[in-house]
Amino acid sequence: MRFWWLIPLVLVAVAAATGVGWWFARRAGQRSGKKGWVANSGYLRGLPKYQALVRRTRSSLAMAVVCFIIAVIAASVSAGAPVDRYVKHDKSASRDIVICLDASASMLPYDSKIGDAFKQIISHFEGERISLQLWNVYSTTMFPLTDDYEMANDTLTEMSDVIDRGFSSYGGRYTATRELIEYLQPTLPDDDEERASLVGDGLASCVMGFDHKDKTRSRTILLATDNEVWGEGIYNLSEAIAFAKRQNVTVTALYPGSMDMLSSEAIDLRDQVQSTGGDFYDASSPASVDSVVQQIEAEQKEDLDSNGKMLETDRPTAALGWTLVGVVSLLGLLAFGRL
């Protein structure tokens, strides 16, 4: 409560006003000095209809009193300005995470599931900024660093839906609908290019997606790729990892394959990302989501243990709602009691 002292003040004021009003109502007849008498009406009190009306009136008045008390208490609580208080750690808003997703044909069977996993990861965040980049031969930014989680969730949902509807594979052959091709067009090679899944270039573009490089921030890339490169790019994986290290970026890999028998490409990817302080996870495992979240949170655990800022948010809705319910019910019962 922002003004808790108003609650007892309102209650005392209403109780005093009610008492004064009741006293004046009782004295009204005495002040007028007039009474009305009706002859031969004593038998009316014994009639069943009269007794039923008396019971209804008393019940209505009793419930009206209850509604009046509810309305008064709710109004006093509303006057006290109820608020939600929570501690915000400024350091929690100094984390930047870039989702760096390989959109090559060999990754598309896994991309929609990885998108769903990323949505689960986002659901754990509060204050962190996130970005999504897709890459194949070229890189495209689906959304830059932002804390608009609703927009991010919608974009990831759209990506997963388009891939699910548009991609299929059979016997090692891939087919894609026009919708999917148009969606991925910014990442696709030109007609005369024989290149695909340029991991080094894709990772380097994700490193360049971070801003505020003059500030101390936690920077993490969640890299989803199988590290199967076709052709040559500007950066190879080792050069891109070195670039990430110079920018103080941690790279964590989500690999879409078995952890039991890793290929040479997978082993190279694992060793390279671990050299940045990141880790290597199975993208198809639900447990990987929790592990990624724990890793990101652990990066600034000591900073988060420092004093935070107390924030307050007004929450008058419940108290005002009960006030309205009490007043409307009171008026309805008073009208019913007079019928």
Secondary structure as UniProt FT lines:
FT   TURN            4..5
FT   HELIX           6..32
FT   TURN            39..40
FT   HELIX           42..46
FT   HELIX           48..79
FT   STRAND          83..88
FT   HELIX           90..94
FT   STRAND          95..102
FT   TURN            105..107
FT   HELIX           108..122
FT   TURN            123..124
FT   STRAND          129..135
FT   STRAND          139..146
FT   HELIX           149..166
FT   STRAND          167..170
FT   TURN            171..172
FT   STRAND          173..176
FT   HELIX           178..184
FT   HELIX           185..187
FT   TURN            191..192
FT   HELIX           199..207
FT   TURN            208..209
FT   TURN            213..214
FT   STRAND          218..224
FT   HELIX           237..246
FT   TURN            247..248
FT   STRAND          249..255
FT   HELIX           264..274
FT   TURN            275..277
FT   STRAND          280..282
FT   TURN            283..284
FT   HELIX           287..298
FT   TURN            299..300
FT   HELIX           301..304
FT   STRAND          309..314
FT   HELIX           317..337
//
